[in-house]
Amino acid sequence: LMLRRPPSATLFPYPTLFRSVAHLGLSDEQVGLYIQRYFSDKAAAKAVALNCWLAAQPTLYRFAHVPIYLECLCQLWKAQEGRLKALQGAGITALFSAIVAHVGTGKASQDHSPGKKSIKRREVQQLMLGKLALAGLQQRQALISEAIYQEQLSLASQKLGVKAERLAKLLAQSPCLRRESPGIGRRRARYFAHLGFQEYFAGEELARQLLSEEGEQNEATSFLHEHRYNLAYHRLIVFMAGALFRKAGKPGLDKVLQILRTA
């Protein structure tokens, strides 16, 4: 029984043994009870409506069995029911985009002014979350080490011309990224609220690279060629495909399919 996520599979105490981890989410009955208790008696009709709507959305309903996603879905339904209903028949990338937009990115998203500065701040924060998420997954780290964190800050600071301290502040404002207490015998590490969020931001970053200059395209292509048959990266690739379709339509999907099919 693991009560906290291990920093990597290589740090299990018995590396020579076959490792099998069962990830058990909520049962269908528990999903219904959670929704019922989330909404007050005065909003019982909302609970019934959400239950019925989710039951008719097989893809989204599967994610409702993960507690943190169910919490986000309840929040969305309560605050922006129409926005969630608009996802009918949509894939997981659209779902995560809606969740991230709702939970926000901390202070960077609380500024609703249409000014270029607030937009730029959100864009830079999303970019940094993507770079950090992808760098962690490339090293198979769910607990992202301080070394990777500092390396990504330094690289982004040089490329964007923004001080590393400012980039660190933007990352610290995001509710999607958390910092672990050091504890006994452990160093402080950063991690995403759930692995799904890390895969989502990494997928967004891969999509951005594939639509960017040639150097970054080559990096993304190499990553896909290396991991295309690895099930551990399956959901990341799904997120990337969804992001490409949103940004570039069918030509974006055709591009990634061509990459996945070539040697």
Salt bridges, closest charged atoms under 4 A:
ASP28 OD1 - HIS65 NE2 2.53
GLU81 OE1 - LYS46 NZ 2.90
GLU81 OE2 - LYS85 NZ 2.94
ASP111 OD2 - ARG121 NH2 2.97
GLU146 OE1 - ARG190 NH1 2.73
GLU180 OE2 - ARG4 NH2 2.76
GLU180 OE1 - ARG186 NE 3.61
GLU199 OE1 - ARG235 NE 2.56
GLU204 OE1 - ARG246 NH2 2.79
GLU204 OE1 - LYS247 NZ 3.82
GLU205 OE2 - LYS131 NZ 3.33
GLU205 OE2 - ARG208 NH2 2.86
GLU216 OE2 - LYS131 NZ 3.96
GLU216 OE2 - LYS159 NZ 3.01
GLU216 OE2 - ARG208 NH2 2.80
GLU226 OE1 - HIS227 NE2 3.79
ASP254 OD2 - LYS250 NZ 3.11
